[in-house]
Amino acid sequence: MICQQLLITALILWKYVTGSLQCFNQPTNVDLSNKYIVADISNLKGKMLPIGMFIVADLFWDRIKEDITKKKTLIIDELWNLIGSGGNSQTAQFIFEIFKIIRGYGGSAVGATQDIADFFALEEY
């Protein structure tokens, strides 16, 4: 079962490593030692935008969990791209989990959108 899941994950990630979306297979040029880190992914369009937002959210989530004694805030603008009609249920579950437990890591989370109906576009949520 675990081996099958790993194979499925590898197949899904293949296009991001060697395929048409290999732009995500590059070292970051973001200085993660800065007090404020902003990821501007506005140049990503179409299906690339939710993927880029997910990668950035995952990167920041890892940073938030590193030290629970430091106060930090995760702000996600245009959140509908992740959890609304442009997102998917797995991404929405990941983001909802962050919002539920971030306080336990000394953090807070803010999600922004222009239309609250965007948050309810996925039927599961």
Beta strands, then each sheet from edge to edge (+ up, - down):
strand 1: 72-76
strand 2: 107-111
sheet 1: 1+ 2+
end
